[in-house]
């Protein structure tokens, strides 16, 4: 039986960085290293994209996360 599984990996990395862009670059570098070291995972699991967006603690995104998604 052929079955498709649609999955989403969600997380929040909290780290020290000089800027939002620098934080995104640090996380991107770590994810790129992981994918390179585990080259079979993207094709095996059908990964099409990984994306993220940096924000400052206390911003509307952070508050929405604490309130269960409602701003």
C-alpha positions, 0 to 999 in steps of 0.5 A, a space after each residue: 500500500 502506498 501512503 503519503 505522510 505530510 509532516 512539518 518540523 517546527 521549532 524555535 532556536 534561541 541563541 546569541 547573535 549580533 543581528 537578526 540576519 546573523 542569527 538566521 545565518 547561524 541556524 542556516 549553517 547548522 541546518 546545512 551541516 546536518 543535511 550535508 552529513 545526512 545526505 539521504 534524509 532529504 530524498 528519503 523523507 521528501 523534504 522540499 524546503 526548510 525555512 525560518 525567520 528571526 525575530 526579537 523576544 517580546 515581538 508579536 511573533 513571540 507573544 503569539 506563540 505564547 498565546 497559542 497563535 492568537 495575536 
